[in-house]
């Protein structure tokens, strides 16, 4: 079975058909997320739809199925276009989903947990508060890829990063013309998605200034609630957030990677 070029509208139609023909539950990791890359590929049966989207130098896999046995068989039969990453969002680990991935040569690579708060610290930004400008996008892109995991951290492409900048969703630490740290976030109504914070200066105070400026900007804009995702092995960072009122809400994202046979 091969992936074929497709459109999101067609993918949605295929998923509706699978759901309509289902007599029981269905399983999915697709919630109409924004696609990072322009290429949409699909492979489908009567009970399973696979969607692959090109992200950077790999593909992210989404699925919608009413039959886990068929889902596993489809994963085994399809010819993948390259390195493929899939995530599965759930509050309770599903051993059947995990087994289907692992029996299809997908290796577990990370588990992320969501943290939430309804009381962001009411701080004030310091006088050095600076937002990114359009000319900073290349440096920001480089900093994000230097700091975060391209497979698991859902890093933005340059077009999306440019939109963040236009919305004043990127706070930077600029020194001698170089961006040595940044906070990237997205406002979603009355809450904030605290996407990324990084510091390349080697000075812990710079990290604290970025964090405090983020909270200060949220306070200025009247945003009290937020959420973020954190790798479960990063217990030190989790403790830092917990000390300012963030808590885990039970939602987890399990990531799997499949590389082509060489």
ChimeraX attribute file (.defattr): number of C-alpha atoms within 10 A of each C-alpha:
attribute: neighborCount
match mode: 1-to-1
recipient: residues
	/A:1	13
	/A:2	12
	/A:3	17
	/A:4	12
	/A:5	11
	/A:6	15
	/A:7	13
	/A:8	14
	/A:9	8
	/A:10	11
	/A:11	19
	/A:12	14
	/A:13	11
	/A:14	21
	/A:15	22
	/A:16	13
	/A:17	14
	/A:18	21
	/A:19	20
	/A:20	10
	/A:21	11
	/A:22	15
	/A:23	8
	/A:24	8
	/A:25	9
	/A:26	15
	/A:27	16
	/A:28	18
	/A:29	17
	/A:30	16
	/A:31	8
	/A:32	9
	/A:33	8
	/A:34	6
	/A:35	15
	/A:36	19
	/A:37	15
	/A:38	10
	/A:39	14
	/A:40	18
	/A:41	21
	/A:42	22
	/A:43	22
	/A:44	23
	/A:45	14
	/A:46	16
	/A:47	22
	/A:48	28
	/A:49	23
	/A:50	24
	/A:51	23
	/A:52	27
	/A:53	20
	/A:54	20
	/A:55	21
	/A:56	14
	/A:57	10
	/A:58	17
	/A:59	26
	/A:60	22
	/A:61	21
	/A:62	21
	/A:63	22
	/A:64	26
	/A:65	25
	/A:66	23
	/A:67	17
	/A:68	18
	/A:69	15
	/A:70	16
	/A:71	24
	/A:72	20
	/A:73	14
	/A:74	20
	/A:75	22
	/A:76	16
	/A:77	12
	/A:78	14
	/A:79	13
	/A:80	19
	/A:81	15
	/A:82	14
	/A:83	16
	/A:84	22
	/A:85	25
	/A:86	23
	/A:87	25
	/A:88	20
	/A:89	18
	/A:90	14
	/A:91	11
	/A:92	9
	/A:93	14
	/A:94	12
	/A:95	9
	/A:96	12
	/A:97	16
	/A:98	18
	/A:99	14
	/A:100	19
	/A:101	22
	/A:102	16
	/A:103	13
	/A:104	16
	/A:105	17
	/A:106	20
	/A:107	17
	/A:108	17
	/A:109	14
	/A:110	16
	/A:111	19
	/A:112	21
	/A:113	21
	/A:114	18
	/A:115	22
	/A:116	22
	/A:117	21
	/A:118	14
	/A:119	13
	/A:120	20
	/A:121	18
	/A:122	15
	/A:123	15
	/A:124	15
	/A:125	19
	/A:126	13
	/A:127	7
	/A:128	12
	/A:129	17
	/A:130	17
	/A:131	18
	/A:132	24
	/A:133	15
	/A:134	12
	/A:135	10
	/A:136	16
	/A:137	20
	/A:138	12
	/A:139	13
	/A:140	24
	/A:141	16
	/A:142	10
	/A:143	18
	/A:144	21
	/A:145	13
	/A:146	12
	/A:147	13
	/A:148	15
	/A:149	11
	/A:150	17
	/A:151	23
	/A:152	21
	/A:153	16
	/A:154	13
	/A:155	20
	/A:156	19
	/A:157	14
	/A:158	14
	/A:159	11
	/A:160	13
	/A:161	21
	/A:162	23
	/A:163	14
	/A:164	21
	/A:165	22
	/A:166	14
	/A:167	14
	/A:168	16
	/A:169	21
	/A:170	24
	/A:171	23
	/A:172	27
	/A:173	24
	/A:174	17
	/A:175	10
	/A:176	6
	/A:177	7
	/A:178	11
	/A:179	18
	/A:180	21
	/A:181	23
	/A:182	27
	/A:183	23
	/A:184	22
	/A:185	21
	/A:186	17
	/A:187	15
	/A:188	11
	/A:189	8
	/A:190	11
	/A:191	19
	/A:192	21
	/A:193	16
	/A:194	19
	/A:195	16
	/A:196	18
	/A:197	20
	/A:198	21
	/A:199	22
	/A:200	16
	/A:201	15
	/A:202	10
	/A:203	10
	/A:204	10
	/A:205	11
	/A:206	18
	/A:207	21
	/A:208	12
	/A:209	17
	/A:210	25
	/A:211	17
	/A:212	19
	/A:213	23
	/A:214	27
	/A:215	20
	/A:216	21
	/A:217	19
	/A:218	23
	/A:219	17
	/A:220	13
	/A:221	10
	/A:222	12
	/A:223	21
	/A:224	17
	/A:225	19
	/A:226	21
	/A:227	18
	/A:228	20
	/A:229	21
	/A:230	19
	/A:231	17
	/A:232	16
	/A:233	12
	/A:234	10
	/A:235	11
	/A:236	10
	/A:237	13
	/A:238	19
	/A:239	13
	/A:240	11
	/A:241	16
	/A:242	15
	/A:243	10
	/A:244	12
	/A:245	15
	/A:246	23
	/A:247	18
	/A:248	17
	/A:249	13
	/A:250	11
	/A:251	15
	/A:252	23
	/A:253	22
	/A:254	19
	/A:255	21
	/A:256	22
	/A:257	22
	/A:258	20
	/A:259	15
	/A:260	11
	/A:261	7
	/A:262	3
